[in-house]
């Protein structure tokens, strides 16, 4: 009888987690299903996140063997703030390049990226 009373509180305590801990445990899986809305382009991974219309992660359609998977969407702009067409053409199929070029370029005035 004493053992039963002690095991219940221990079980209940082991099931209590904070919302932050719960999100941390599922974030990677959750992120695979998120479509991003581009703001300034600094938080969206160019290759791994879903942000381009009609595409999943662009990594799956890259035409290169070696790519830098740390690039953000912002990293794929020229110094003048336009899409880096040479980079896009060298790394993605033509139809995907056309879809990316149709997206307004990210700017700091757009605020942070958001889950869309």
TANOR-V530392 format. One record per backbone hydrogen bond with DSSP energy under -0.5 kcal/mol. NH is the residue of the N-H (numbers start at 1). CO is the residue of the C=O. E is the energy in kcal/mol with one decimal. If there is no record, write none. Layout:
nh:co:e
NH:CO:E
NH:CO:E
//
This chain:
nh:co:e
5:1:-1.5
6:2:-1.5
7:3:-2.2
8:4:-1.4
9:5:-0.9
10:6:-1.3
11:7:-2.4
12:8:-2.6
13:9:-2.6
14:10:-1.8
15:11:-0.8
15:12:-1.0
16:12:-0.6
16:13:-0.8
17:15:-0.6
22:18:-2.2
23:19:-2.5
24:20:-2.3
25:21:-1.6
26:22:-0.8
26:23:-0.8
27:23:-1.5
30:26:-3.0
31:27:-3.3
32:28:-1.1
33:29:-0.5
33:30:-1.6
34:31:-1.0
36:34:-0.5
36:50:-3.1
37:114:-3.7
38:36:-0.6
40:111:-1.0
45:43:-0.5
46:71:-2.4
47:71:-0.6
49:45:-1.7
50:34:-0.7
51:49:-0.8
55:52:-1.5
58:46:-0.5
58:49:-0.5
59:47:-2.4
60:57:-1.3
61:58:-1.7
62:58:-0.6
62:59:-0.9
63:91:-1.8
69:67:-1.0
71:68:-1.4
73:44:-2.0
74:41:-2.4
75:72:-0.5
76:73:-1.6
77:74:-1.1
78:82:-3.4
81:78:-2.3
84:76:-2.4
85:83:-1.5
88:84:-2.5
89:85:-3.1
90:86:-2.0
91:87:-1.0
91:88:-0.8
92:88:-2.1
96:93:-0.6
97:93:-2.2
98:94:-2.3
99:95:-1.6
100:96:-2.5
101:97:-2.7
102:98:-1.0
103:100:-1.7
107:39:-1.0
110:107:-1.3
111:108:-1.6
114:37:-2.4
116:35:-2.7
116:114:-0.5
//
